[in-house]
Amino acid sequence: MLKKYENAYRPKVEYTVDGQKYTFWASSAGSGYKDKVGSKVKVNYDPRNPSKAWLAGKKELLFPAIMGIYGLIAIALEFIAPSKR
């Protein structure tokens, strides 16, 4: 199932761990999802708490990666050109 957000879609993911069924909506929406409804996808989950899960792959990590790079640049700039306070 896909939840539509204007021109983007957010997939609903169902997975099973030790016979227990879990469901979540993917944390990011996009128009580039190529998987069809019912397709098998790779899911990562916390083995201590299987209800915490996310889609495996690069798309799910894009936003945190961008924010991490932004933070590293800000720190580097502070060392290169410290502000005078």
C-alpha positions in Angstrom: 0.0 0.0 0.0 1.2 3.5 -0.7 0.1 6.7 1.0 0.0 9.6 -1.5 1.4 13.0 -0.6 0.8 15.3 -3.6 3.4 13.9 -6.1 5.2 11.6 -3.7 4.3 8.2 -2.1 5.2 6.7 1.2 5.1 2.9 1.3 3.5 0.8 4.0 5.8 -2.1 4.9 4.8 -5.3 6.6 7.3 -7.8 7.9 7.5 -10.8 10.2 10.0 -11.6 13.0 9.7 -14.9 14.8 6.1 -15.4 13.6 5.1 -11.9 14.9 3.8 -9.6 12.2 4.8 -5.9 12.2 3.8 -2.9 10.1 5.3 0.6 9.5 5.1 3.5 7.1 8.5 4.3 5.5 10.0 7.4 7.0 10.5 9.2 3.7 8.2 9.8 0.8 9.3 9.9 -2.7 8.2 9.6 -6.3 11.0 7.2 -7.2 9.8 4.1 -5.5 10.0 1.3 -8.1 8.7 -1.5 -6.0 5.1 -2.6 -6.7 2.5 -3.3 -4.1 3.2 -6.8 -2.7 6.9 -6.7 -3.6 9.5 -8.0 -1.2 11.9 -5.4 0.1 14.8 -5.6 2.6 13.9 -4.3 6.1 16.3 -3.7 8.9 15.0 -3.9 12.5 16.3 -3.6 16.0 16.7 -7.2 17.3 16.0 -6.1 20.8 12.8 -4.3 19.7 11.6 -5.7 16.3 8.8 -3.1 16.2 11.5 -0.5 15.4 12.3 -1.0 11.7 13.3 0.9 8.6 13.8 0.1 4.9 17.3 -1.0 4.1 19.1 1.1 1.5 20.6 4.4 0.7 17.4 6.5 0.4 16.5 6.1 4.0 19.9 7.4 5.1 20.0 10.4 2.7 18.6 13.0 5.0 20.7 12.1 8.0 23.8 11.9 5.8 23.1 15.4 4.5 22.5 16.8 8.0 25.7 15.1 9.2 27.8 16.6 6.4 26.2 20.0 7.0 27.2 19.7 10.7 30.8 18.7 9.9 31.1 21.7 7.5 29.8 24.1 10.2 32.4 22.7 12.7 35.2 22.9 10.2 34.3 26.5 9.3 34.4 27.4 13.0 38.0 26.2 13.2 39.1 27.8 10.0 37.4 31.2 10.6 36.4 31.4 14.2 33.8 34.1 14.9 34.8 37.0 17.2 32.5 37.2 20.1 
